[in-house]
Amino acid sequence: MADDLIRLTAREVLRCLKRREISPLDLVEASEKRVQACEPALNALPTRCFDRARAHAQQLMTGKRREAENEPGWLGGIPVAIKDLTDVAGVRTTYGSPIFRDHVPVASHPVVARIERLGGIIVAKSNTPEFGSGGSTFNEVFGRTTNPWNTSLTCGGSTGGGAAALASGEVWLAQGTDHAGSLRRPATYCSVVGLRPSPGRVTRGTVNNLYAPLSVQGPMARNVGDLALFLDTMAGFCPRDPLTFDAPATPFLGAVDTPRVPKRVAFTADFDGKIPMERETRDICAKAVRHFVAMGAVVEEASPEIGAIAEAFLVLRAQAYVVDREQQLQTHRDLVKPDIIWNTEIGLNATPSRIAWADRERAAFYRRVVAFFETYDLLVTPGASAPAFDVNLRMPATIDGQKLDNYLGASLITAVPTLMGTPSLAVPCGFDRHGRPVGLQLIGRPRGEAGIISAAALIEQALGLSQMVPIDPRPGTVPPV
């Protein structure tokens, strides 16, 4: 029974739960069995809390903790993984840092409290790079997480553990965060679905950057329908986060059940040559986006002018690092990895004029984006500039023959949409000649989650790739560069 359950979608198991054909405890036991089978190869969920999960499941089964049962996003006892950046009460939470190796929070993050209130059962913490910094998931506490499609490759970062756990069937849903692509790039590498919501759509709760929109919380799932369900769980006003706003009157699941074809779709592989992109990835994505033509949409090659936004992103990201990491550098510099020190020191050395320039550049870019979406309903790009690389590397050495100056160079295709301030979603679209997953990034209008979820559901239906997961972890070799 456990093997059968892990192959059902979240929406399918939810229907079974509502019909009482299975129990929350059945799902917890199925998840634990799958974790035991897959973790030796993956290291995706290094911290597990199945006793805590069983206690929650038993409460649901006796009629307790069901006050939100009739609300949108009710999960009814579905096991969920929480990224190891996000506190779960009584469960070891390290943030991927040796500084917090033994940290056990006494209170849960508001998004975790919301997930549990709506019937999600937390079974594990998913692995992440140190403080979520990096495009490959590894840290000094738990080591490296591999990719289920080829365990010699990275699962991406920073929600890499969540993506690998989903693709292998360890859990049905995974929570994550996204700054420069941390939900979208791992989803692309593992052939699952990840959404960066609009700032304020989901509470960030306890962060120090409460008024900065760069980093957000969001959902990840095996398919678009499950993702929409989980977004309904997570979305809504939270008094702990001043940017949050009410959930929409119509649940996001409606965009999956009654999808609408976008009228005009823009596609760009590289924002007019400003971002490096592997040729095979470009070709696979260009072919996949043509499915919108068969649906009746107009597809054109176009994108908003990005100007110097990649440079501005580095400045603004560095300011966020100063807020978050300056104190750790002062007290535990020897325990912080070099990439974080580099990012933080860029922020510490930036002049007020430099920061002001970056903010002006971001504002001008946003105005161009708004004007762009007056013409187009949807902007589509590749979900990553290159497929998954060697799990032992922190970043690819080159992309399409171009040497990268720093680890953020491989994240520009997702970092640019971050500064748009609009939602973006990664959905699988194919595989390269070495069998590595490739994905599309769908970028929507301001607060346009319903539109990109609808478009993603149509692409998913056309391609049929969601039926390929979950998979058993597969050993392999690193393809030649």
PyMOL commands that set and color helices and strands:
alter all, ss='L'
color gray80, all
select helices_A, chain A and resi 2-6+10-18+24-42+50-61+98-100+110-117+130-132+160-167+184-190+224-234+253-257+279-289+291-294+309-335+338-349+352-372+407-420+449-463+465-468
alter helices_A, ss='H'
color red, helices_A
select strands_A, chain A and resi 47-48+78-83+120-126+138-139+143-144+146-147+150-154+173-178+193-196+216-221+264-267+298-301+378-382+398-399+402-403+424-431+437-443
alter strands_A, ss='S'
color yellow, strands_A
deselect
rebuild
show_as cartoon
